Amino acid sequence: MKRFTCDELAGLITAYLEDALDRPARDGVRAHLACCEGCERYVEQFRATIGALGDPPPEKLPADMRDRLMSAFRERRRL
């Protein structure tokens, strides 16, 4: 199992919360969180922020930009 410093763990939070870490790394994060109150609090704050903000709505393109992109895609298909 990998052991992480607090700084290393901070860089892995997003991957940890998205379940994108391999098992040894995930186990290392969990072990660190079990013994580090500061990092545990940091992860909980991160989760609370995600819960409060949720997924942002997709950004809408202005109509003229969308039309230009669609024209460019159509033109490219013709080539």
HUCORPE-V412249 format. One record per backbone hydrogen bond with DSSP energy under -0.5 kcal/mol. NH is the residue of the N-H (numbers start at 1). CO is the residue of the C=O. E is the energy in kcal/mol with one decimal. If there is no record, write none. Layout:
BEGIN
nh co e
NH CO E
NH CO E
END
This chain:
BEGIN
nh co e
2 24 -0.6
9 5 -2.6
10 6 -2.2
11 7 -1.2
12 8 -0.5
12 9 -1.6
13 9 -0.7
13 10 -0.6
16 12 -2.9
17 13 -3.0
18 14 -1.9
19 16 -1.5
20 15 -3.3
26 22 -2.8
27 23 -2.9
28 24 -2.0
29 25 -2.5
30 26 -2.5
31 27 -2.4
32 28 -2.2
33 29 -2.7
34 30 -1.8
35 31 -0.8
35 32 -1.0
36 32 -1.0
37 35 -0.5
40 36 -2.3
41 37 -2.4
42 38 -2.1
43 39 -2.6
44 40 -2.1
45 41 -2.4
46 42 -2.2
47 43 -2.6
48 44 -2.4
49 45 -2.3
50 46 -2.3
51 47 -2.7
52 48 -2.4
53 49 -2.6
54 50 -2.9
56 54 -0.5
66 62 -2.4
67 63 -2.6
68 64 -2.1
69 65 -2.5
70 66 -2.8
71 67 -2.3
72 68 -2.3
73 69 -2.6
74 70 -2.4
75 71 -2.6
76 72 -2.2
77 73 -2.0
78 74 -1.3
79 75 -0.8
79 76 -0.7
END
